[in-house]
Amino acid sequence: MIDLSAIGSLQSIPVKGGTAVTEKSLTGTLTGSLGAKTQKANGTLFDAFLNSAISNINSTNSLLSDAEDEEIKFALGEVENSHDLTIALQKASTALQYTVAVKNKLIEAYKEIMQIQI
């Protein structure tokens, strides 16, 4: 069991979507057992992480789509300046690099966990 009472500043961690992770819900998540009745996934730490990951993937996809749209507009001559194209391409590139880096770290962590001997 992990004692979270030593963390005095942990009152509530805001999560995108309005649900907050509190010390009580975090303690329940960390100390819960597999045999316990299943809790609703709303408000759990994993749910917040999963929603954040999905949101990041969706925003990366949106930036890539915007960059593609700017490329098409530029190729058709509908854009007067190339700055918007350059900015859209850089945003998409940065977002994609970040997403790939996070994916690689998750795979690395999974492999490390799988090598743990019980």
Secondary structure, DSSP 4 states (H G I P E B T S, - for coil): ----TT-TT-SEEE-TTS-EEEHHHHHHHHH--TTSPPPPSTT-HHHHHHHHHHHHHHHHHHHHHHHHHHHHHHHHT--S-SHHHHHHHHHHHHHHHHHHHHHHHHHHHHHHHHT---
